[in-house]
Amino acid sequence: MPVFAVEPLTHNATVLLKAAGASEHEAITVARGCVGANLAGHDSHGVIAIPTYIDRIAKGHIVPGAKFDILSETPTTMVIDGNWGFGFVVAERAMQLTIEKARKFNVAATTVHRQSHIGRVAAYPMLAAKQGMIALMTADSGRSPKAVAPFGGREARLGTNPISIAVPSDLPAPFVIDMATSGVAVGKIKLAEARGDAIPEGWILDKNGNPTTDPADYSRGGILLPLGGAEGHKGYGLSAIVEILSGILPGLGFGVEPTGRHNDGCFIACFNVAALRDLATFKQEIADFAAYLKSTPPSQGFTEVLYPGEIEWRREQERSKNGIEVDDKTWKAMLALAEKFGVSQQFHT
């Protein structure tokens, strides 16, 4: 597998997106978001997604240059229509505007609909945490094809429905959770398939409802299971709430639309810590809390306890130094697109 430094990989992704019709700003924003996911170790949301986004542009499912419409607004709320624009661009702007409202009025909430895939959800609450906010964001694929079976079922009725919460602190790494409410994200299944790896039992069922460790069974009609394994009712319940916040509340509805168009809906909430607690004291106490957690004696099979977000930060430091591996299938797809668009000479190889 080829290995890239951050700048060349971001450049290559930007070149492809611009060639496919994205503006400079859109291409840079999407490329930065994808490479940021790679840096954090979430390769399922990294540059592996670039060919998919380009295919969606060609199909008209992503609209470069789409308008950003605020359909309704109060001092503390917004309802945003992304008009099928790049989710990375729409969601980032939505988060920035929500942060501004929370800075003025201490709390703010926003819903977003009609935008494409937003990538790694944690990227957006972390923007707010840097501004002294506790931020929550949930995402749902609206009425696009479903991937996850309700607990006890063998037919997909839910999306992977991720949730992320970020907290400001004096820690070197963000204190953040970022998780799908399914047992695993779809991208991780596709990544395993691209790499030729088996997957753990309990991630998916095949099209006949049987457990499988072959990631290719997912694309052959398989389904994901909710978070929790034998206790999957917990992940199922959390997923249903995310569906309500990110699908029904923004007006996307539920179920599947026949067009199959991917439509990320989001719910964003920001809370200004300074309205509730001295910010400097709070940030220090979060750092002390993390140290308290990390002082826990490790159990068998572990060398240490990490706080939420620490492992991604460590991966980011390591990959920033040593480079990002891109699986051969994804790299070949990117090279083929560069050839198709006539931009091969602009590529860093």
N, C-alpha and C positions, 0 to 999 in steps of 0.2 A: 504493500500500500504506500502511495506517495505521502510525504510529510511536508506540510507547509507552515511557514510563519504566518502570523495573523494578517499582516499587511498584504502579502501576495494573494492569500486565499480570499480576503475581502475584496481585493481588486478584481480577481477572476469572477466572483459572484456578481459584482457590480457591472462588469462588462457584459455579462450574459443578460442580466435583467434590463439594462439599457437597450441592448440589441433587440430584446423582445418587446420594447415599447414603453418601459418605465422611464420616468423623468430622472434626472440626476439625483434629486433629493430622495425620491422613492427608492431608487436602486441602492443608494448608499444606506438608507435606513433598513431596508430588508436584508441586505448583505451583512451589515453590522449586527443585526439581530440574530441571524443564522450563525455567524461565526462566534458570536457571544455564547450561544448555546453549546457549540462545539468546545469552546474554552472551558465551560463549566462541566463538561463531561456528558452533556445531554445531546449526544450525537444524533439521536432520533429527531431532534428539532433543528439540526444544523444544516450544512450545505446539501445534505442528502435531499432536502425538500426543494431545492432550487429548480430541478427539472419539473417537478410537479407544479410549482407556481407558474413556470413558463407555459406548461401545457394548459393551465387554467386561463392564462391570458389569451392564448390562441382560441380557446373555446368561448371566450367572452365572459367567463366566470369571475375573472378579476379585471377591473376596469382601471387602467392607468390614468392618472389625472382626475379621478372621480371627485366630485364635490364633497365637502364636509359640512353637513347641515345640522344645526341645532334646532330640533323640531319644537322643543319647549324648554323653558328655563326659569328657575327662581334663583334667589341668592345662594341657595345651597343644593340645587339639583339641576340636572340636565338630561335630556333625552336626545341622543345623537343618531343620525342616519349616515352611515359611511358610504352609501351609494355604490357598494361593491368595490370600494377601493382596497388597496393593500392593507391588511389588518395591522401590520407593524406600524404603518404610518397613522392610521386612524386611532388605534389604541394608545399610541404614545401621545398624540395630541390630546386625546380625551383625558388621559391621566394627568397631563400637565395642567389642563384647565380645571380639573377637579382639585388638584393641589392648590391652585390659586384661590379657589372658593373656600377651601378649608383654612387657608392662611388668613382669610378675611373673617370667616364666620365660624371657624373651629371644627365644623363637620361638613361633609359634602358627599353626595352620592350621585352616580351617573349610570345610565344604561346606554348600551351601544348595540345597534343591529345593522344588518346588511354590510358586513365587512368580510374580507377573506381571512384566512388563517392568521392568527396573531403570533405564532411561534411559542417560545418559552414564556409562560405566564409570569414567572417571577421577575422578569426584566422590568415590568411596569410598577409593581408595588415597591421595588427597590429604589426607583426614582423618588418616590414619596418619602421613603425612610431617610434618604439623604437630606430631605428638607424638614426633618423633625416630625414626620407623620407616621402613625401606624396606619398601614394601608392593607385593604383586602380586595382581592379581585377574583372573580369566578368567570369561567368561560364555558360555552356550550355551542355545539355545532348546529344549533337551530333545527331545521327540518331536513338537513342533509342526511344521507344514509347512516344508520345507527350501527354501533359496534359492540355494545355491551348488553348482556342479558340481565334482567332483574334477578335478584337472588331467588333461586328455586326454579328459574325458567331456562329454556333452551332456545330462545329466539331473541335476537337483539332488539331492544326497545329504547336504549339510552346511548348517549355519547360517552366519551371518556371523562367528560365533565371535570376539568381540573380546578383546583382552588389554590391560591397563594396568599400568604400573609407575611408582610415584612415589618420589622420593628427597628427604630433607630437605636444605636448603641455606640459605645466607645470601642467595640471590638474591631479587629482588623478585617474580619469577614462579616458580611451581612448576616443578621439573625433573621432567617427567613425559612418558611416552609413552602414547598412547591410540589404538589402531588396530584396525580390523576386519582379519581375516585373509582376507577377500574383497577384491577390488579396490576395493570401495566399499560403504558401508552401504546397506541397503534404503531407509532414510529419506531418503538423498540422492537416490535415484531418484524417490521420491514427491515430494520437494521440487521437483526439476527439472520434473516433470510439472505440479505445481500452479502453477509460475511460467511454464510454457510454454517452458522452455529445452531445447535439445538437450544430450545428454551425450556425453562423449568415447568414441570407439571403443575397445573393450577392456574396458568396464565390464560389458556384458551381451551375451547372445545372445538372439535372438528364439525363439519356440516351435519353430521349425524348425532351430535350431542355427546360425543365421547371425548375423554381427556386425551391430549396429544402433546408431544414435545417437538413436533415439526412445525416451524414457523410458517412454512408454505401452506399449511392447512388453513391458515386464516384467509388467505386470498382465494382459497378454493371453497369459500362459504362458511368458514369457521366464525366463532364469536368469542369475544373477551368475557371474562368473568369479573364480577365486582370485587373491589378491595376487601380483603379479610379472609379469603379461603373458606374454611369451615364456618367462620363468623362473618360471612359475606353480607349478611343482612345489615351490618353497620355501614359498609361501603355503599351498599344499595340505597340506604336511607340518606346518606350524605349526598350521593349522586342525584337523588330525586330533588333535594333542596337546591343544589346547584342548577338543575334544570329549570326550576321555578325562577330563581334569581336571574339566570342568564338567558333563558329561553322564553318563558311565559311573561315575566315582568317587562322585558323590552318589546314584547309584541311579536316575537317570532313564532310562538305557538309550540306545539310538540308533534311527534310523529314524523313522517317522511314525506317530503314534497317530491313529486314524480321527476322533476328536472334533475335531482341529485346535486344541485349546486351547493357547494360548501358555504356556510353562512355562520361565521362565529358571532355569537351574541355575548355580551359581557355585562357584568355588574361590577362597579367600582365604588368603594367607600374609603374615604380618608378622614382620619381623626387627628387633630392638632394636639400633640402631647402637651404642649405648653399651656393649653387651656385647662388641663387636668392635674398637671404635675410640673415642677421645675424640670425643664428639659435636660439640663446638664446632670442633675441628680439622677433622673430616670435613666439616661444613657449609661451612667456609671454603674447603676444598680443592675442593669441588664448585663453588663460585662461581668459584674460580680456573680450574678446568677449563672451565667455560662461557665465561669470558673468553678462554681459549686457543682454544676452538673459534670464537668470534666474531671473533677476530683473523685468521682465514683470509681471504686475498684472495678476493673473490667472483668467480665465473666469469661468462661472458657470459650476459646476461639476468637477472642477479641484482644487487641493490644491496648486500646484506649477508648474512652467515651468522647464523642464529638457533639458539639451543639448544632442545632439545625442551621444549615447553610455552610458549615465549615468545610465539609468534604468538597463541595463545588468550588469554594474559594481556593482550596489546596490544588485542585485540578487546574484551576485557572492559572495559578502561579507556575505549576509544572509545565503546562502546555504553552504558556507564554514564553517560557525559556526553551523548551525542547521541540515545539512545533505540534501541529495538529495532524493526525492521521486521517486520510480520506479513503474510504473503502474503494476498491478497484471498480466496482460496478458504478458507483456515483461518479468517480473521476472519468470513466469512459463516457458516461452520459453527458458530462459537462464538456468534454472534448468534442463529442459529436455535435452538440449544440453550437459550440464555437465555430466548428467547420460549417454548419448549416447557415449561420448568420454572417459568416465571412469575417470573424473577429479573432481567428486563431493567432494572428501575429501580435495581438494585444495581450495574449495570455502569458502569465508567469508559470512556467513549468519546472 
